[in-house]
């Protein structure tokens, strides 16, 4: 079995090399036979990597402990879901998973575009296959997944495996990596189209129209992956945090930030033919940050609990990045002539400027995160002494940036394309701004003194008001015209321009998430050593341990503390935080119990047994508003899906020019806002 | 045999779970100093003051040490200095605002500044030249535009 797997990977490597040269030579010589051969080779690469992946998965499920990878990341007692999860639970398997997803994307891209884009498709294949070859080098020669245990020349089989890291044995961790990988790897598609468009000197923005859905879908996968990771950290790690600014977490968010910037700035290119070079830079940066993130997780360059450990694999990634970035920079510089802006910026006070600032803030945030992540390495390289950069630094730098971004989220849609008159600005900004300051005053009066929290809540209302006004104005107009109720009119409005109104919903989701983030300013925590029957208080809750039980499952042994939750002397709930020890790894973990409510979560962790008598050390937390983060995620998800639905009306963004000027008598208040 | 195994595991879990009394090292004074120190356990990116792991291999002994030094009358600055002397600057939870650490704080702001300059340059370069003197538009052409606009509006609203 292992021989077939290894051979499949080797063959995939050879076929990928053939596909690369066949597509490039085919495109160069205009030889359709070679191009067709390259297309078929992409399918073959997918089939071969799928075979290898299937065999590894079979080994994991069946418990073939002759294989080093299986014995290190699986064991007999693990449930089927986590045996499958073990595929991406270790270095070798996860890189094979990377390769497999990449081959899937390659096959889908070739299949869906087999009859169009005849000029650029060979180069698209070339870029995808170049990346595929790199990963197949790793799969075949650096971290092969089909290595066997052997003593001398004899192959041995272990009686059982070590099992997957217990922290990874949760449902969200089973889905989180695939989602993140789908996002990471997916950015190869817009990048490949962009590079192919540059190589072939394509006029126009065809690559943007072609890859818009790809970009949005991969961005969505990344968003899901990141949020699942946050949810996992919140539930599993036992301290209630959802973001710790760990280097690997940061690595996942970096390409997400540049992709978000790209999704915004690309509208400038579609509508006005501007920022073409910038969009090339953003789509390339997103792809290379995905590769960089993969390198960070696997090379041991930075210390992280999520990393796969120290290995020499970083050198391979560094080489790939160096070649890729150098080639991309050269190509962009060489093709500057084809990336000239088609329009001018007509006014500083315009939607275009809003996008410029949006990009600036997003990129500043990206740089701040990257800088903080790499600063320990840089400081060690320059001064010989490592300087720690932990959560306090990231919070201090990123909170102001985040709040400014939140402001732009609301302000952007209020400013018209091309230019906004002072009158229209006053009209559009007045009520949202008044609402913002009124809320801030009310909250200040209610005793909130945290300036960031005040500003954040105020801005959340400001953005909500701007988005609501966009929907209300449009819906009322349609309701009048079509004689329908406002709800139906809102649906009709959204359907007419799914991209615009779906985008507003995504913004609304971000606002809701910010409400959740801001709640962190009011977190409460308490660690108590509580004996049986004694009460302790946190926030408005009174907690009492009533029982401590223990038991045994196939995979682990457990201890549970039964805790009554009382408010004003009335019992409202019983919670059961748990400690587990996994049999294979002898590793203890906490399984917290969370009482989730929209206003606040009560979070209990059974941290340890009491040092004296019967009781437990309980970590209790109250996290106000944290549930809104997860609610916001669903709103973002729905908004993105709406963006992906084709609009009822096809808008064509005609590039207009000023042919002359005239004066018209347009009454106040009847200006149409774009 | 199975029962014995379970008992042994539960014994191990109890032993692992019984920490040296962590309550002895939870106080606002310890937290205040702990917030200035990085938890170097490798599992989290918190400060010693924030680290929630009861039996953290780094934060717990660090808290013990902070309490010991506070009992001896050491100031916050002295305690932090002691950690830096023993561990180097990595003991601090964030870069200092002096020396190379200052660069850590300045660079994000510097990046924003570069971005603003870039936007300024972009606006200067790509901003439309001053509006040309008003050229009267032929009434017929204007009527054409008005009719196109009306059609577009009708199409959007239908």
Contacts between the chains, C-beta under 8 A, distances in Angstrom:
chain1	res1	chain2	res2	distance
A	238	B	52	6.9
A	238	B	53	7.6
A	239	B	44	7.7
A	239	B	46	8.0
A	239	B	52	3.5
A	239	B	53	7.3
A	240	B	52	7.7
A	241	B	46	8.0
A	244	B	44	6.1
A	244	B	45	4.7
A	244	B	46	6.9
A	245	B	45	5.3
A	246	B	44	7.9
A	246	B	45	5.2
A	274	B	126	7.0
A	303	B	42	5.6
A	305	B	42	6.6
A	305	B	43	4.6
A	305	B	44	7.1
A	341	B	126	5.8
A	344	B	126	5.4
A	344	B	127	6.2
A	344	B	128	4.0
A	344	B	129	7.7
A	345	B	122	7.6
A	345	B	123	5.8
A	345	B	126	4.9
A	345	B	127	4.8
A	345	B	128	6.8
A	346	B	127	7.5
A	346	B	128	5.1
A	348	B	123	6.1
A	348	B	127	7.6
A	353	B	123	7.3
A	356	B	119	5.1
A	356	B	122	6.8
A	356	B	123	7.7
A	357	B	119	7.1
A	360	B	112	7.1
A	360	B	115	4.1
A	360	B	116	6.9
A	360	B	118	7.8
A	360	B	119	6.0
A	363	B	111	7.7
A	363	B	115	6.3
A	364	B	108	6.6
A	364	B	111	5.5
A	364	B	112	4.6
A	364	B	115	5.9
A	367	B	107	7.7
A	367	B	108	6.4
A	367	B	111	4.4
A	368	B	108	3.9
A	368	B	111	7.2
A	371	B	104	7.4
A	371	B	107	5.2
A	371	B	108	6.1
A	371	B	111	7.6
A	372	B	104	7.5
A	375	B	95	6.9
A	375	B	104	5.0
A	376	B	90	7.3
A	379	B	89	7.9
A	379	B	95	7.7
A	379	B	100	5.8
A	379	B	101	7.7
A	379	B	104	7.4
A	382	B	100	6.5
A	383	B	100	5.1
A	385	B	88	5.3
A	385	B	89	5.5
A	385	B	90	7.4
A	386	B	88	6.9
A	386	B	89	7.3
A	386	B	90	4.4
A	387	B	89	5.0
A	387	B	90	6.3
A	387	B	92	7.4
A	387	B	95	5.1
A	387	B	96	7.9
A	387	B	100	7.0
A	387	B	101	5.7
A	387	B	104	6.7
A	388	B	38	4.0
A	388	B	40	7.4
A	388	B	89	7.5
A	388	B	90	4.6
A	388	B	91	7.3
A	388	B	92	6.0
A	388	B	93	6.3
A	388	B	94	7.4
A	388	B	95	7.9
A	389	B	94	6.6
A	389	B	95	6.3
A	389	B	104	6.5
A	390	B	38	5.1
A	390	B	39	7.8
A	390	B	45	4.7
A	390	B	46	6.7
A	390	B	47	6.4
A	390	B	93	4.9
A	390	B	94	6.5
A	391	B	45	5.3
A	391	B	46	6.1
A	391	B	47	7.3
A	391	B	50	7.3
A	391	B	93	7.8
A	392	B	35	7.5
A	392	B	47	6.5
A	392	B	93	5.3
A	392	B	94	4.8
A	393	B	93	7.8
A	393	B	94	4.3
A	393	B	95	6.7
A	393	B	104	7.2
A	393	B	105	7.9
A	396	B	94	7.5
A	397	B	105	8.0
A	397	B	108	5.1
A	401	B	108	7.9
A	477	B	157	7.2
A	478	B	157	7.3
A	481	B	157	5.4
A	496	B	156	7.5
A	525	B	52	7.6
A	527	B	22	6.3
A	527	B	23	6.8
A	527	B	26	5.6
A	527	B	54	7.4
A	528	B	23	7.2
A	529	B	21	6.7
A	529	B	22	7.6
A	529	B	23	5.1
A	550	B	10	5.3
A	552	B	6	4.2
A	552	B	9	7.4
A	552	B	10	7.8
A	557	B	6	5.7
A	557	B	9	4.1
A	557	B	10	5.4
A	557	B	13	6.1
A	558	B	13	8.0
A	559	B	10	6.9
A	559	B	13	6.0
A	559	B	14	7.5
A	559	B	17	7.2
A	579	B	13	6.1
A	579	B	17	5.7
A	580	B	13	7.8
A	581	B	9	5.6
A	581	B	10	7.9
A	581	B	12	6.2
A	581	B	13	4.3
A	581	B	16	7.1
A	583	B	9	6.5
A	586	B	12	6.9
A	588	B	13	6.0
A	588	B	16	5.0
A	588	B	17	7.1
A	605	B	52	7.9
A	607	B	17	7.7
A	607	B	19	7.6
A	607	B	22	7.7
A	607	B	54	4.3
A	608	B	17	4.3
A	608	B	18	5.9
A	608	B	19	4.6
A	608	B	22	7.4
A	608	B	54	5.2
A	608	B	55	7.0
A	609	B	14	5.4
A	609	B	17	4.5
A	609	B	18	4.7
A	610	B	18	7.7
A	611	B	18	6.0
A	611	B	19	7.4
A	611	B	20	7.4
A	611	B	21	4.8
A	617	B	17	8.0
A	617	B	19	6.7
A	617	B	22	6.4
A	617	B	23	7.7
A	617	B	54	6.2
A	619	B	52	6.2
A	619	B	54	7.3
A	649	B	155	7.3
A	649	B	156	6.7
A	659	B	137	7.0
A	659	B	141	7.4
A	660	B	134	7.6
A	660	B	135	4.3
A	660	B	136	6.9
A	660	B	137	4.1
A	660	B	141	7.8
A	661	B	131	7.5
A	661	B	134	4.5
A	661	B	135	6.6
A	661	B	137	7.2
A	662	B	134	7.9
A	662	B	136	7.2
A	662	B	137	4.8
A	662	B	142	6.0
A	672	B	153	7.8
